[in-house]
Amino acid sequence: MNGTRDVPGQHLKDIAPAEQAMNPPVALTVAGSDPSGGAGIAADLTTFAALGVHGTAVITAVTAQNTVGVQGVHPIPADFVARQLDSVLDDLPVAAVKTGMLANGEIIAVVGEYAAAGRLPNLVVDPVMVSSTGARLLDAGTEALYLELLQYATVATPNARETMVLGEVGEFDEPAHLAALCPGWFVMTGQVTATEWIHHDGGWSELPGEVIDTANDHGTGCTFSAVVAVALAAGVAPMDAIVSAKMFVRNCLERSAEWDLGAGRGPVAHLMEPEL
């Protein structure tokens, strides 16, 4: 990708409020469950708590999964997803929203309706389609609906595989054509904190990184997008939010590198002090 430019940094301590005498910012995750605690709602809420933001959650699907793989998916009816959204949004001052696993076209459409109505502030769209173990987490044939949802995103965080799928569905010749659908920041995330590519204002920025030697990387994509939402809820600028997310995930991977939890891809260490 040509036309790269340097990007600024952001201190992780600047995300989390120093004191909780006043109300904390509120963030909302709209995603699926992970009973093993490494990804989805579990990863999002743990990340929110680690950085001092009050987390709320709308569950889109209940899964049976662990570090080895996904054994089953049970989507929540779309009308009940809408009821959950109303319950949270009508009562709490949500400052940022992130989406994860939306499971099917009906749920993506519901989320899109709320986004179009301006009810999902600072929307971070993580277009989850396939798990890290290869299990499908989105009904086949519904990927195109994400192209509409991207139009309401402040930040979109697809990985390289998701970018390729969405590009093929939309018949885009270049990633930039897909990224242009997002009015804000389009981040093509790297695997295990390798290089991210960021599209904004018609140009690409490179955010380089190093691969962490670990088998414990379950939920890194969820965690990345959760930190972006936390930062946006706290009033951090989008580019700094993206850099902060990369720093946070890198630290999580380093802290859990020697863990031995589960027989497959283990979780990362979400509960950490922001020491950078």
C-alpha positions as CSV (number, residue, x, y, z in Angstrom):
1,M,0.0,0.0,0.0
2,N,1.5,3.3,-1.1
3,G,1.3,6.8,0.4
4,T,1.9,5.7,4.0
5,R,2.5,8.3,6.7
6,D,3.6,8.3,10.4
7,V,1.0,8.0,13.1
8,P,1.0,9.4,16.7
9,G,1.1,7.5,19.9
10,Q,-1.2,7.5,23.0
11,H,-0.3,6.7,26.6
12,L,-2.6,4.0,27.9
13,K,-2.9,5.8,31.2
14,D,-4.6,8.6,29.4
15,I,-7.5,6.2,28.5
16,A,-8.6,5.2,32.0
17,P,-10.0,7.8,34.3
18,A,-7.6,8.6,37.1
19,E,-10.4,8.7,39.7
20,Q,-13.9,7.4,39.9
21,A,-15.4,10.1,42.0
22,M,-17.4,11.1,39.0
23,N,-19.4,8.7,36.8
24,P,-17.2,6.6,34.6
25,P,-17.7,6.6,30.8
26,V,-20.1,3.9,29.6
27,A,-19.3,1.6,26.7
28,L,-21.6,-1.0,25.1
29,T,-20.6,-4.3,23.4
30,V,-23.0,-6.0,21.0
31,A,-21.5,-9.5,20.6
32,G,-21.7,-13.2,21.3
33,S,-20.8,-15.1,24.4
34,D,-17.7,-17.1,25.0
35,P,-18.0,-19.5,27.9
36,S,-14.2,-20.0,28.0
37,G,-13.8,-16.3,28.8
38,G,-11.2,-15.5,26.1
39,A,-13.3,-13.7,23.4
40,G,-16.6,-12.1,22.7
41,I,-18.6,-10.5,25.5
42,A,-16.2,-11.9,28.1
43,A,-13.1,-10.3,26.6
44,D,-14.9,-7.0,25.9
45,L,-16.3,-6.5,29.4
46,T,-13.0,-7.5,31.0
47,T,-11.1,-5.0,28.8
48,F,-13.7,-2.3,29.7
49,A,-13.2,-3.0,33.4
50,A,-9.4,-3.1,33.1
51,L,-9.4,0.5,31.7
52,G,-12.0,2.0,34.1
53,V,-15.0,2.2,31.8
54,H,-18.4,0.9,32.8
55,G,-19.3,-2.0,30.5
56,T,-22.7,-2.9,29.2
57,A,-23.5,-5.8,26.9
58,V,-26.1,-6.9,24.4
59,I,-25.8,-10.6,23.6
60,T,-26.3,-11.6,20.0
61,A,-25.6,-15.3,20.3
62,V,-24.7,-17.9,22.9
63,T,-21.9,-20.1,21.9
64,A,-20.4,-23.4,23.1
65,Q,-16.6,-22.9,22.6
66,N,-13.3,-23.2,24.3
67,T,-9.6,-22.7,23.4
68,V,-9.8,-25.7,20.9
69,G,-12.8,-24.5,18.8
70,V,-16.4,-23.7,18.5
71,Q,-18.8,-26.5,19.3
72,G,-22.1,-24.7,18.7
73,V,-23.8,-21.4,18.1
74,H,-27.3,-20.4,19.2
75,P,-28.3,-16.9,17.8
76,I,-30.6,-14.7,19.9
77,P,-33.8,-13.7,18.1
78,A,-33.2,-10.3,16.4
79,D,-36.3,-8.8,18.1
80,F,-34.8,-9.7,21.5
81,V,-31.5,-8.2,20.5
82,A,-33.4,-5.0,19.8
83,R,-35.1,-5.2,23.1
84,Q,-31.7,-5.5,24.8
85,L,-30.5,-2.5,22.9
86,D,-33.5,-0.4,24.0
87,S,-33.0,-1.4,27.6
88,V,-29.4,-0.2,27.7
89,L,-29.7,2.9,25.4
90,D,-32.9,4.2,27.0
91,D,-31.3,4.1,30.5
92,L,-27.6,4.6,30.4
93,P,-25.4,7.4,28.8
94,V,-23.6,5.1,26.3
95,A,-20.6,7.0,24.9
96,A,-19.2,4.3,22.5
97,V,-20.4,1.1,21.0
98,K,-18.5,-1.9,19.6
99,T,-19.9,-4.8,17.6
100,G,-18.5,-8.3,17.6
101,M,-20.2,-11.5,16.5
102,L,-23.6,-10.5,15.0
103,A,-24.3,-14.1,13.9
104,N,-26.8,-13.5,11.1
105,G,-28.3,-11.0,8.7
106,E,-31.3,-10.2,10.8
107,I,-29.1,-9.1,13.7
108,I,-26.8,-7.1,11.4
109,A,-29.9,-5.4,10.0
110,V,-31.2,-4.5,13.5
111,V,-27.8,-3.0,14.5
112,G,-27.8,-1.1,11.2
113,E,-31.2,0.4,12.0
114,Y,-30.0,1.7,15.4
115,A,-26.8,3.0,13.8
116,A,-28.8,4.8,11.0
117,A,-31.0,6.3,13.7
118,G,-27.9,7.8,15.4
119,R,-28.4,5.7,18.5
120,L,-24.9,4.0,18.4
121,P,-22.3,6.8,19.2
122,N,-18.7,6.3,18.3
123,L,-19.5,3.0,16.6
124,V,-16.6,0.5,16.3
125,V,-17.4,-2.3,13.9
126,D,-15.4,-5.5,14.1
127,P,-16.9,-7.7,11.3
128,V,-16.5,-11.1,13.0
129,M,-17.2,-13.9,10.5
130,V,-14.9,-16.8,11.3
131,S,-13.2,-17.7,14.6
132,S,-9.4,-18.0,14.9
133,T,-9.9,-21.8,14.8
134,G,-11.8,-21.6,11.5
135,A,-15.4,-22.0,12.7
136,R,-18.0,-19.9,10.9
137,L,-19.6,-17.2,13.2
138,L,-21.8,-15.6,10.6
139,D,-24.5,-17.1,8.4
140,A,-23.2,-17.7,4.9
141,G,-24.4,-15.2,2.3
142,T,-25.0,-12.3,4.8
143,E,-21.5,-10.7,4.6
144,A,-22.8,-8.0,2.2
145,L,-24.9,-6.5,5.1
146,Y,-21.6,-5.5,6.7
147,L,-20.9,-3.2,3.8
148,E,-23.9,-1.1,4.9
149,L,-23.0,-1.2,8.6
150,L,-19.5,0.1,7.8
151,Q,-21.1,3.3,6.6
152,Y,-21.9,4.2,10.2
153,A,-18.6,3.2,11.8
154,T,-16.3,5.7,13.4
155,V,-13.7,2.9,13.4
156,A,-13.8,-0.4,11.6
157,T,-11.4,-3.2,12.6
158,P,-11.5,-6.2,10.2
159,N,-8.5,-8.5,10.0
160,A,-6.9,-9.3,6.7
161,R,-9.1,-12.3,6.0
162,E,-12.3,-10.3,6.7
163,T,-11.1,-7.4,4.6
164,M,-10.6,-9.9,1.7
165,V,-14.0,-11.4,2.1
166,L,-15.8,-8.1,2.3
167,G,-13.8,-6.8,-0.7
168,E,-14.9,-9.9,-2.8
169,V,-18.5,-9.5,-1.7
170,G,-18.5,-5.9,-2.7
171,E,-16.5,-6.5,-5.9
172,F,-13.9,-4.0,-4.9
173,D,-10.6,-4.2,-6.8
174,E,-8.5,-2.6,-4.0
175,P,-8.8,-2.6,-0.1
176,A,-9.0,1.2,-0.4
177,H,-12.3,1.0,-2.2
178,L,-13.7,-1.1,0.7
179,A,-12.1,1.2,3.3
180,A,-13.7,4.2,1.6
181,L,-17.1,2.9,2.8
182,C,-16.2,3.8,6.3
183,P,-16.5,7.5,7.0
184,G,-14.0,7.4,9.8
185,W,-11.0,5.1,10.3
186,F,-10.6,1.7,8.6
187,V,-8.0,-0.6,10.4
188,M,-6.9,-3.8,8.7
189,T,-5.6,-5.5,11.8
190,G,-2.5,-7.7,11.8
191,Q,-2.2,-11.2,13.3
192,V,-0.8,-11.2,16.8
193,T,0.1,-7.5,16.8
194,A,2.0,-7.6,13.5
195,T,1.5,-4.6,11.2
196,E,-1.8,-2.8,11.0
197,W,-2.8,-0.8,8.0
198,I,-5.0,2.3,8.6
199,H,-7.1,4.1,6.0
200,H,-8.3,7.6,6.6
201,D,-8.9,10.6,4.4
202,G,-8.0,8.7,1.3
203,G,-4.6,7.5,2.5
204,W,-3.0,4.6,4.2
205,S,-0.8,4.7,7.4
206,E,1.4,1.8,8.5
207,L,1.4,0.9,12.2
208,P,4.2,-1.6,12.4
209,G,4.5,-4.2,15.1
210,E,6.3,-7.4,16.1
211,V,4.9,-10.9,16.3
212,I,4.7,-12.2,19.9
213,D,5.8,-15.8,20.2
214,T,2.9,-17.3,22.0
215,A,0.0,-19.8,21.5
216,N,-2.2,-17.6,23.7
217,D,-3.9,-15.2,21.3
218,H,-7.6,-16.2,21.6
219,G,-9.7,-13.0,21.5
220,T,-7.1,-10.5,20.3
221,G,-9.4,-9.0,17.7
222,C,-12.2,-8.6,20.2
223,T,-9.8,-7.0,22.7
224,F,-8.4,-4.6,20.1
225,S,-11.8,-3.3,19.1
226,A,-12.8,-3.1,22.8
227,V,-9.9,-0.8,23.6
228,V,-10.8,1.4,20.7
229,A,-14.3,1.7,22.1
230,V,-13.0,2.4,25.6
231,A,-10.8,5.2,24.3
232,L,-13.5,6.8,22.2
233,A,-15.8,6.7,25.2
234,A,-13.2,8.5,27.2
235,G,-12.9,11.2,24.5
236,V,-9.6,10.0,23.0
237,A,-9.1,10.9,19.3
238,P,-9.6,7.9,16.9
239,M,-6.0,7.6,15.8
240,D,-4.7,7.6,19.3
241,A,-7.4,5.1,20.3
242,I,-6.1,2.8,17.6
243,V,-2.5,3.1,18.7
244,S,-3.6,2.5,22.3
245,A,-5.4,-0.6,21.3
246,K,-2.3,-2.0,19.7
247,M,-0.2,-1.2,22.8
248,F,-2.8,-2.8,25.1
249,V,-3.0,-6.0,23.1
250,R,0.7,-6.3,22.8
251,N,1.0,-6.1,26.6
252,C,-1.8,-8.6,27.1
253,L,0.0,-11.1,24.8
254,E,3.3,-10.6,26.5
255,R,1.8,-11.1,30.0
256,S,0.1,-14.3,29.0
257,A,2.8,-15.7,26.7
258,E,3.7,-18.5,29.1
259,W,0.2,-19.4,30.4
260,D,-1.0,-22.9,30.0
261,L,-4.8,-22.6,30.0
262,G,-6.7,-25.0,27.8
263,A,-5.6,-27.4,25.1
264,G,-5.7,-24.9,22.2
265,R,-5.2,-21.2,21.6
266,G,-5.3,-19.8,25.1
267,P,-6.6,-16.4,26.3
268,V,-4.7,-13.2,26.7
269,A,-4.1,-11.4,30.0
270,H,-6.8,-8.6,29.9
271,L,-6.5,-7.5,33.5
272,M,-3.3,-5.5,33.5
273,E,-2.1,-2.1,34.7
274,P,-1.6,0.3,31.8
275,E,2.1,0.8,32.4
276,L,3.3,2.2,29.1
